[in-house]
Amino acid sequence: MVATKDILTADGVVRGSQGRRVSRWRSIPFAAPPVGELRFRAPQPVQPWSGVRDATEFGFAAMQHRRGAQLGPRRLQPTGEDCLTLNITVPNAPASKPRPVMVFIHGGGYFIGTSALGLYSGAQLALRGDVIMVSMNYRLGAFGYVDFSEYSTPAHQFDTNLGLRDQVAALEWVRRDIAAFGGDPDNVTIFGESAGAHAVLALMATPTAAGLFHRGISQSPPADWGPSQADAKLFARRCLEKLGAGTGDAAQALLTARPNDIRRAVDRAVNDVMHSQPGLFPAAPVIDGDFLPQPIVAAFANGSAHGVPLIIGTNRDEGALFARFDDTLPTTPDRMRSVLRQVGGDAESRVTAAYPGFPERKVAVRMGGDFTFWRPSVAVMEGHSRFAPTYAYRYDFAPRAVHLAGFGATHALDLIPVFGVTTTPVGRALTVAGGQRGFRAVSRQFQDNWLAFARSGEPLPNWPAYTEERRATMIIDYPSRVENDPDQAKRLAWQGVHPPALV
């Protein structure tokens, strides 16, 4: 029989499961189910309950293609609109004071992913650092990152930036309720990878998120994703066309269509855009002039982003994963040329000159990864370092089997050492050809720095802050080292390059 543990929250009692070393609560609602009249609305308060609410099992993942919520071989989490929940992992050992809180935001391009993935429970981080781990779901794709507000009617309001609003609502729940689990609401670190890393930066640029967190860690963010209002409106119209709805009956269609029909229509619209306009991602937080007032990189450049300490970095071989499994990013010579020609001027000659060997495919893969992740991250590092402590890294280590497979230190590989699962079956499979010692050392470095940062706002002392004068960057490898302004020629070549507008 599984031991349970009850906690009283502001909305009611939740019952979690108590293991040998940690206790877990799963799928606690932080907002009302966004269904029916609440579809495409900002998150609303939870209806309090009486009695005890079971929180020992996961509920729904956000609406997405079913394979996006795959938890393991032949294990798919059910998806649905009733998905606004979070999960908590707490060490069982007694604590003399409230524990630091680390809130993880999953990635998946704002289209797939789930907080129920076993990796994201963060049990190893919680135990190693004596911290409380929180992970959240938020609305994805059609239901979270398409701006249908133009089609609001007096009877039905459609709000902007629903996924981003969900994340703020989850952090408001943490602020209000985490003390009941032994957490310190005045010491909250948000961290995420890929789209989750972008979400960290978006939250730092969102005025209503002020005071809800105290530091941020952004792992491989596509930092300048974010359509303008004009682009967002144009894309929403294309989504309605895919749904087979006209502008005159848009509100009714959006409220009554089956969730999977809406999801499929938007997926097709996104696929069309990303294949016809390489380098553009149309479904992301919208620069609506209100909830998200200005482009994210601009907010960091002018100091209007929240002035909390930030760790930000990318992986050396970001593009390799996409080149193998996803052809929507610009990781071929032709797609990379298309991006640079849309920028205009001397961008194509300048950038290609900084990547000797182009148009070789492997060089284009590196270039596409740098364009999507490293280039805009450098802009955030530069801007934020003028106003708040900023720490930059590049992740270079990959076990030999990963190198032999042609991936190197590719996108998302850093999640394995960050969450300390290098000795699990997945970690052992990655090191079948050697590299377990290095992988474990890299994991210790990631975790020790992430946990020190969560406690104090500073990583370990051997990691200097980033400044525009020195550009000190921690190269996480085996062994690790600090480099000043790594890949300077490439950094300079990318200046002035931005994703294209929707046409």
C-alpha positions, 0 to 999 in steps of 0.5 A: 500500500502506497503511503499518502500525505495530505496538504491543505492549500487555499483551494482545498486538501490535496493528497500526494504519495510519500515515497522513501526519500521524496513525496510527490503531488501530481496534477494539482489545479492552479486554474479552472479548466479552460473549457466551454465558455473559458476556451481561449480565455485568460486563466480563471480561479480554481473552484475550491473543493471540499474533502480530499482531492487525490493528487497521486496520479497525472491528469491530462497533458495539454492538447497536442498531437498524441505522440507529443505526450509520450511518457515512455515506450508505448506509454502515452499520456491522455491529452485534453483542454482540462490541463492547467495543473502543476506537480510538486516534489519535496524531500522527506527529510525535515528542514529547519527553514523553508526550502528554495523553490525551483519551477521547471517549464518544459519545452517542445516548441510551444506545441508538444510536451508535458510536465508528467515526463519522469525526467521533470520530477526533479527528484535528484535535484530536490534531494541533492540541493534540498529544494522543492521542485515544481513543474507545470502544464500550460496551454500549447499550440492552438489553445495557447499561442495563437491570437484569436482576439480579433474575433472577440464578440460582446458575448465571447472575449478571446484573450491574447498570450494564453500559454504565457498567462497560464505560466503567470497563474501557476507562479501566482499559485506557487507564491500563494501556496508553496509555503504549505509544502515547506517552500520559500515563496520569497526564493523562487527560481524559474528554469526551462529548456528550449520553448521553456527557456523562451518562456523564462525570458518571456516571463522576465519581460511580462510586467504582471510576473513581477515579484513572482520569481527571483532568478531565472535559468534559460537553457537554449532559448530561441530568444527572439521568437514572438510575432508582432500583432500584425503577424499574429493576426495574419497567422490567426486568419490562416488558422481559421482558413485551415479550420474551414471557418470564415471571419464572420462565424469565427467566434462560433467556430472557435467555441464549438469545434472539436479540440482536435479539429482546431489543433490539427488546423493550427498544426497545418498552418504552422507547418506551412509557414515554417516550410515556406519561410525558414527561420520564422516561428508563428505560434509563440507569445505575441507582442500584444502591447499589453500583457507582453508589451514589447519584443523580448530581446528589446525588453532586455536591451532597454532594462525593462525586463525584471532585474533578477539574476539570470543564467543563460546559455546554449549547446554547441551543436543545437541544430544536429537534433533538428537536422535528423528529425525535424526539417522545419528549422533552417539546417540545410544550405538552401534554407539557411540562404533563404533566411539570410536573403530575407534579412537583406544587405550583406547578411548572406556574405557576412555570415557565410564567411564566418562559417568556413566550409559552407555550404557543406551540410554539417556547417549549415547545421551548425549555422542553423542552430546558432541562428535559432538559439545562440544568436538571440541568446547573445543579445539577451546576455548583452542587454541584461548584463547592463542591468542585472547579474548575468551568467553565460554558458555553452554546453560542449560535452557529449558521450562518445556514442552520441558523437558517433551518432552524429549529434554532438552536444545537441539540443536537449542533451543538457536535460540529462545532466541537469536532472542528474539521470546520467546513471539511469537506463537512458544515461547508460545507453548514451554512454554505452561506448564510454564517457560515463565518468565525464557525463557524471562530472558534467552533471555534478557541475550543472547541478551544483551551479544550478542549486547554488544559483537557486539558493543565492542568485550566484553560481559557484565562485569559479563562474564569472559574470558576463559583461560586454567588455569581457564576455566571460562564458563557462564552457561546460565540458570535461573538464570545464573552462571559462572562455572570453567571447567564444566564437567572436567572429561568428558573434559579430557576423550575426549582428543585425540578423533577425527572423523574417516577418510573416508574408 
